[in-house]
């Protein structure tokens, strides 16, 4: 892929945003103006070989003023090439006036598509609310005579929704995207192994989570372990406290499940932006499943994400409720469903998060009640969620 380079390990976040765009210009900052470089990365996702987005234009705005075009890339980018420390440079030296910026929008062209694990290609539908651009809130201060480096994380795992069933099913783009200022981020890295054999746990989902004032967990970043069981959670904003959470499931044909674990609290600061957390997990053959439905059904411009929650004791930071797995719900013609398999038996809870794409391109979020669930070995429990 063009313009792809290795992603530095110690970088980090500024705030919620949308994909930023490509620079048609490569000039540097002037004494009175500023410049912006934009790099695109992606989190892990299973079930797809490609997610191809046709990125046309990227714009930025301040205080509801006129939109400034950062670039007109006019090219298709496969998001799944941008994992494991690889990035795509979308803008280099795009010029803009110095000042504070609070909104961005990304305009996609036609021809967006996905390739499933079985090799079949399908169109990726962009909802009508995005026709004037995907608008997202940001908070960037760009000083005169400087160049701002922005890293964009397009969370593909939480951005694709199946709508309909069978051959008539459609794949909808429901973008979950974050923007980060390179100079104010940190990282957590380590290695996961099997506690009985010492074998590396490869291909395991790893989550960096924060807790709000009420103890509610939120995923800030996700990745997967490599063949040696090693991982790096980068682009974590300093000034926040993170927990590393994982409930490993290894193998495709006959998956082996492991009990979930959470790390101690890691407070990332400018002086201490890098931490290490390694863990050995115990396999658990007593597994079951959870499935259910969601009501009312999501509309054409809505999508639902379901979080599976569990109470986990960190080594010395107390017991908290964390997200151990998360899935996009599948929307059928008359039902909307979700499911989790290979779960170690025990107590869990579930919550659905609904994103509504508004006509002006902004997104409104809502949450269902948290519903308890019990997983029994060899059985599938049914839990329904409602808004």
C-alpha positions in Angstrom: 0.0 0.0 0.0 1.3 3.5 -0.8 2.5 5.8 2.0 2.5 3.0 4.6 5.0 3.1 7.5 5.5 1.5 10.9 3.5 3.2 13.7 5.5 4.4 16.7 4.6 2.7 19.9 4.4 5.7 22.2 1.9 8.1 20.8 -1.5 9.3 22.1 -5.0 10.9 22.1 -6.8 14.2 22.1 -10.5 13.5 21.6 -13.4 12.0 19.8 -13.3 12.7 16.0 -13.8 11.5 12.6 -11.5 10.4 9.8 -9.4 13.3 8.6 -8.3 13.8 5.2 -5.7 13.7 2.6 -3.5 16.6 1.7 -3.6 17.7 -1.9 -0.9 20.1 -0.8 2.5 19.3 0.8 3.6 22.8 1.9 4.8 23.4 5.4 3.5 25.8 8.0 4.1 29.6 7.5 4.9 32.0 10.3 1.2 33.1 10.4 -0.5 29.9 9.3 -0.2 26.3 10.3 -0.1 22.8 8.8 -1.6 19.4 9.5 -0.4 15.9 8.8 -3.0 13.1 9.1 -2.3 9.4 9.5 -4.9 6.6 9.4 -4.8 3.4 11.5 -7.4 0.7 12.2 -8.2 -1.8 15.0 -8.6 -5.6 14.6 -11.7 -7.2 13.1 -12.5 -10.8 12.2 -14.8 -12.1 9.4 -13.5 -9.8 6.7 -10.6 -9.9 4.2 -11.0 -6.3 3.1 -12.9 -3.1 4.0 -12.5 -0.7 1.2 -13.5 3.0 1.6 -13.5 5.5 -1.2 -12.3 8.7 0.6 -13.0 11.8 -1.5 -12.6 14.9 0.6 -11.8 15.8 4.2 -12.7 19.2 5.7 -12.3 21.0 9.1 -14.2 23.8 10.6 -14.1 26.2 13.6 -17.1 27.6 15.5 -19.6 26.8 12.8 -17.6 28.8 10.2 -16.8 27.9 6.7 -15.3 24.4 5.9 -11.6 24.3 5.1 -10.6 21.5 2.7 -7.6 19.6 4.1 -7.4 17.4 1.1 -9.1 15.6 -1.8 -7.5 12.1 -1.8 -10.0 10.6 -4.2 -8.7 7.1 -3.5 -9.8 3.8 -2.0 -8.2 2.6 1.2 -8.4 -1.0 2.5 -8.7 -0.5 6.3 -7.6 -4.0 7.0 -4.1 -3.2 5.7 -3.8 -0.7 8.6 -3.3 -3.1 11.5 -0.3 -4.3 13.4 1.5 -0.9 13.5 0.9 0.1 9.8 -0.5 3.5 8.9 -1.7 5.3 5.8 -0.7 9.0 5.4 -3.8 10.8 4.3 -2.5 14.4 4.6 1.0 15.8 4.6 1.5 19.5 5.2 -2.1 20.6 4.5 -2.2 24.3 5.2 -4.8 26.0 7.4 -5.1 29.2 9.5 -3.8 28.9 13.1 -6.6 28.6 15.7 -9.0 26.2 17.4 -11.0 23.7 15.4 -14.0 21.8 16.7 -15.6 19.9 13.8 -14.5 17.7 10.9 -16.3 16.0 8.1 -15.3 13.2 5.8 -17.0 12.7 2.4 -17.0 9.3 0.9 -17.5 8.5 -2.8 -19.2 5.5 -4.4 -17.8 2.0 -4.7 -17.3 1.3 -1.0 -17.1 -2.4 -0.5 -16.1 -5.3 1.8 -14.7 -8.8 1.1 -15.9 -11.5 3.5 -13.8 -14.3 4.9 -15.2 -16.7 2.2 -13.8 -14.3 -0.5 -17.2 -12.9 -1.7 -17.4 -9.2 -2.3 -20.3 -7.0 -1.2 -21.2 -3.4 -1.5 -20.9 -1.3 1.7 -23.9 1.0 2.0 -23.4 4.5 3.3 -26.5 5.7 5.2 -28.4 8.7 3.9 -27.4 10.8 6.9 -23.8 10.7 5.7 -24.5 12.1 2.2 -23.2 15.5 3.2 -20.3 14.1 5.1 -19.6 12.2 8.3 -19.5 15.1 10.9 -17.6 14.6 14.2 -16.7 16.7 17.1 -13.0 17.4 17.7 -10.9 19.8 19.8 -7.6 20.8 18.1 -5.5 23.9 18.8 -3.1 24.6 15.9 -0.5 27.2 16.6 1.0 29.6 14.0 4.2 28.3 12.4 3.7 24.7 13.6 2.6 21.5 12.1 0.0 19.4 13.9 0.3 15.6 13.6 -3.1 13.8 13.9 -3.6 10.0 14.1 -7.0 8.6 13.2 -8.2 5.3 14.5 -11.1 3.9 12.3 -12.6 1.2 14.5 -13.7 -1.2 11.7 -14.9 -3.9 14.2 -17.6 -1.5 15.4 -18.3 0.1 12.1 -19.9 -2.6 10.0 -23.5 -3.8 10.5 -25.3 -6.6 8.7 -28.9 -5.5 7.7 -31.3 -8.2 6.4 -30.6 -11.9 6.1 -29.4 -14.4 3.5 -28.5 -13.3 0.0 -30.6 -10.1 0.4 -28.5 -8.9 3.4 -26.8 -5.5 3.2 -23.7 -4.3 4.9 -24.0 -0.8 6.3 -21.2 1.6 7.3 -21.7 2.8 10.9 -18.5 4.7 11.5 -16.8 4.6 14.9 -13.7 6.9 14.6 -11.3 8.6 16.9 -8.7 11.3 16.4 -5.5 11.7 18.5 -2.7 14.3 18.9 0.6 12.4 18.5 2.4 14.4 21.2 0.0 13.6 24.1 -0.3 9.9 24.0 1.3 6.8 25.6 1.1 3.0 25.4 0.7 -0.2 27.3 2.4 -3.4 26.0 3.0 -7.0 27.2 2.5 -10.7 26.5 -0.2 -13.2 27.1 0.4 -16.9 27.8 -1.4 -20.1 28.9 -0.8 -20.5 32.6 -0.6 -24.3 32.4 1.7 -24.7 29.3 3.4 -21.3 29.0 2.3 -21.3 25.3 1.8 -17.9 23.7 -1.8 -16.9 23.2 -2.0 -15.6 19.6 -4.8 -13.7 17.9 -6.4 -12.6 21.2 -8.4 -9.4 21.5 -7.0 -7.0 24.1 -8.9 -3.9 25.3 -7.7 -0.7 27.0 -10.6 0.5 29.1 -11.3 3.6 31.3 -13.9 3.9 34.0 -16.1 7.0 34.4 -17.2 8.6 37.7 -20.0 6.1 38.0 -17.7 3.1 37.3 -19.0 2.5 33.7 -16.4 1.0 31.4 -15.5 2.5 28.0 -13.1 1.0 25.4 -10.5 3.5 24.5 -8.4 1.3 22.2 -8.2 -2.4 21.1 -5.7 -4.7 19.4 -4.8 -8.4 19.1 -1.8 -10.4 20.2 0.7 -11.5 17.6 2.1 -15.0 17.0 4.3 -14.7 20.1 1.4 -13.5 22.3 2.7 -9.9 22.4 0.5 -6.8 22.1 0.8 -3.0 22.1 -2.1 -0.7 23.0 -0.9 2.6 21.6 -2.5 6.0 21.0 -3.7 6.2 24.6 -4.2 9.8 25.8 -2.1 10.8 28.7 -4.0 12.2 31.7 -6.3 9.2 32.0 -6.2 5.9 33.9 -6.5 2.6 31.9 -7.1 -1.1 32.6 -6.0 -3.8 30.2 -8.9 -6.4 29.8 -9.0 -9.7 27.9 -11.1 -12.9 27.8 -8.9 -14.9 25.4 -10.4 -17.3 22.8 -7.7 -19.1 20.7 -8.2 -21.1 17.5 -10.8 -21.1 14.8 -11.8 -24.7 14.2 -12.0 -25.7 17.9 -11.6 -22.5 19.9 -10.1 -22.8 23.4 -11.6 -20.3 25.9 -9.9 -18.7 28.9 -11.1 -16.9 32.0 -11.1 -13.1 31.7 -8.5 -10.9 33.5 -8.1 -7.2 34.2 -4.8 -5.4 35.0 -4.2 -2.9 37.7 -4.9 0.7 37.0 -2.3 2.4 34.8 -2.3 6.2 35.1 -0.6 7.6 32.0 1.1 11.0 32.3 3.5 13.1 30.3 6.3 12.0 32.6 5.2 8.3 32.6 3.5 7.5 29.3 4.5 3.9 28.9 3.6 0.8 31.0 3.9 -3.0 30.7 1.3 -5.6 31.6 1.8 -9.4 30.9 -0.5 -12.1 32.1 -1.0 -15.9 32.2 -4.6 -17.1 31.6 -6.3 -20.3 32.7 -8.2 -22.3 30.1 -11.8 -23.1 30.8 -13.6 -26.1 29.2 -16.9 -25.3 30.9 -18.3 -22.9 28.4 -21.7 -21.8 27.1 -23.3 -19.1 25.0 -25.5 -16.0 25.2 -27.9 -14.7 22.5 -30.9 -12.5 22.3 -32.9 -9.8 20.5 -33.1 -6.0 20.6 -36.3 -3.9 20.5 -37.4 -1.6 19.0 -35.5 -2.5 15.8 -32.8 -0.1 14.7 -34.0 2.2 11.8 -32.1 2.7 8.6 -29.8 5.3 10.2 -29.2 3.5 13.4 -26.9 0.8 14.6 -26.6 -1.2 17.8 -23.5 -2.5 19.6 -23.8 -5.0 22.4 -21.3 -5.1 25.3 -20.7 -8.2 27.4 -19.8 -7.1 30.9 -18.2 -9.1 33.8 -17.0 -8.2 37.3 -13.3 -8.7 37.5 -10.8 -8.2 40.4 -7.7 -6.4 39.4 -4.5 -7.4 41.3 -4.5 -4.4 43.7 -6.9 -1.9 42.2 -10.2 -3.4 43.4 -13.1 -5.1 41.6 -14.8 -3.4 38.7 -17.2 -4.2 36.0 -15.4 -4.3 32.6 -16.3 -5.0 29.0 -15.0 -8.4 28.1 -16.4 -8.8 24.6 -18.4 -6.6 22.2 -20.3 -7.3 19.0 -22.4 -5.4 16.4 -26.0 -6.6 16.4 -27.4 -8.1 13.1 -30.6 -6.4 11.8 -33.1 -8.7 10.0 -36.3 -7.9 8.3 -38.4 -8.4 11.5 -35.8 -9.1 14.2 -32.5 -7.7 15.5 -30.2 -10.2 17.2 -26.8 -10.7 18.8 -24.8 -13.6 20.2 -21.6 -14.5 22.1 -20.2 -18.1 22.1 -17.5 -19.9 24.0 -18.0 -18.0 27.2 -16.6 -19.5 30.4 -19.6 -20.3 32.7 -20.5 -17.6 35.2 -22.2 -14.3 35.8 -22.3 -11.6 33.2 -24.4 -8.6 32.2 -25.3 -7.1 28.8 -25.9 -3.6 27.5 -26.8 -2.3 24.1 -25.5 1.0 22.8 -27.5 2.7 19.9 -25.9 5.2 17.5 -28.3 7.3 15.5 -27.0 9.1 12.4 -28.8 12.5 12.2 -29.7 14.3 9.0 -26.9 16.9 9.5 -24.3 14.1 9.8 -23.9 14.2 13.5 -24.4 11.1 15.8 -26.6 10.7 18.9 -25.9 7.9 21.3 -28.3 6.1 23.7 -28.0 3.1 26.0 -30.3 0.3 27.1 -30.5 -0.8 30.7 -27.8 -3.2 31.9 -29.4 -6.7 32.1 -27.8 -9.6 34.1 -27.2 -12.9 32.5 -25.9 -16.3 33.7 -23.9 -18.6 31.4 -24.2 -22.3 32.0 -21.8 -24.9 30.5 -23.1 -26.6 27.4 -26.2 -24.3 27.2 -27.3 -21.1 25.4 -29.0 -18.5 27.6 -31.4 -16.0 26.0 -31.4 -12.4 27.1 -33.3 -9.6 25.4 -32.5 -5.9 25.5 -34.7 -2.9 24.9 -34.3 0.8 24.5 
